[in-house]
């Protein structure tokens, strides 16, 4: 799937959630990876009506989840989101590259929840965000998690 030369503005969430401006969805909330190749180039995702108390918010600018790649997002811009400008996650081996992307005025420039394996961020700018790049691993959200939890021994037994 390739998306090029697209601007999206003010795509807001509502009572049913959403709020992702541009979204490659390989199985969000399934814990499965069902998507492979994707490419986004010259994308722009913005919002002009952000209010923390408003239930209708623009959550993510450019979002790729549950994909094994190869994925490339390049020459793209995201601003004023309620969560992050760019998101790549829920991929045990993302096999993705963010190149020449710019995120500003978001709580997170890039969110990489449960992003593992090959994820490259290069030639990019993150300014006036709460955090530039946030990478985390959670066994309870944005599944599949990249780590394998160790087996636990039964109480009273050696492991």
N, C-alpha and C positions, 0 to 999 in steps of 0.2 A: 504494500500500500504506500503510495507516494502522494504527498500533499505539497504543493509549491505555490508561492506567491498568494498567500491568503491572509487577510486581516479579519480578526474577530474581536468585537467589542461589546461589552455589556451582556454577555450570556450569563444570566444569573441563576443561582439555585432557587428552588422554591420549596414547597412542602415535600416534594418527592426527592430532594437532594439535587445532585448534578452540579452545575456551576463550573464544569470543565470547559474551557474555551475550545481547545483542540485536543482530542483524546483518541489515542490508539489503545483499544481495549481488548486485551487477549484473555480475558476471563476474570475481571475484577470481582472480588469477593467470593471466588470459587476455590482459591488455593491451588489452582491449576494454571499451567502455561499453555495457552492455545494459539499463540500468534508468533510469527517468525519475522521475516524481513519487514522493515518500515523505514521511510525516509521523509523528513520534513525539511524544507528549505525556504528561506525568505518568508517566515511566518511572523505574524505580529498578533499578540494577545494582550488586550488592555481592558480596563474598566474605568468608568468615570463616576460610578455611583457606589462607592464602598462605605458602608456604615456598619460597625461591629454589632450594633443592636438590631439591624435589619435581618430577618431570616433569609431574604433573597440576597445572596452574595456571590461574587465571582471567586470561586475557590482556587482553581489551578489554571495557569496559562496554557502551557503545553505539557501534556500528560501521556506517558507511555507506561502501561502496566501489564504484567503477566506475558511478557514477550521474550523470546530467546534470541532475537536478532538474526543477522546483524541489523542494528538500528543506527541511524544517523539523523541527528537534528543539527542543522547548521544555518548560519546567517539568520538568526531569529531573535525576537525581542518579546519580553513579557513584563508587564508592570501592573501595580495596584491590585494584585490578587489578595484574597483573604488568607491563603495558605502559602503557596509557593509559585514562583514564576515558571519553573520547570520541575517536572517530576519524572524520575525513572525509578521503578521499583517493582517489588514482588516478582523478582527474577533471580533464581539461584545462580545463573550465569547470564547476565544481561546482554553481553556482547554488543554494547552500545557506545556511541560517541556523541558528545555535545561539543561542537566546534563553532567558534565565532558566535556564541550566544550572549545576550545581554539581558540581565534581570535587574530591575530597580523598583524600589518602593513596595516590596513584599515582605511579609514576615520572614520568609526563606527565599533566597535566590534560587537554590536547587535543593529539592528534597529527594533523598535516595534511601527510602525505607525498604529494607530487605533487598537492597541492590548488591549483588555480589558478582564474583567472577571478573569479567572484563568490562569495566566501565571507565571510559576516558573522558575527562573534561579538559579542554585545551583552548587556547586563544580566546578566552571569554572574559567577560566583565560582570561583576556583581557589586553594585553600589546602592547605598541608601536602603538596604534590606536590614531586617533585624539580625539575620545570620546569612552569610554568603552561601555556604554549602553545608547541609546537614545530612550526615550519613548515620543510619542507625539500623540495628537488627532487632526485630521484635518477633517473638514466637507467637504472639497473639493478635497481630494486625498486619495488614498488607501481605497476606500469605501468597505464595509459599515463602517461608523463612529460609535463608541460605544455610543456616547451621543445622546440624543434626543434633538433637538433644541427647545427651548421654543416657544410657539405660540406668534406672535407679534400682538399687538392691532393695529387697523387701526389708521392713524394719527388723532389726535384730540379726540380719545376715550380712556377711561381708560381700562386697561388690566385686 
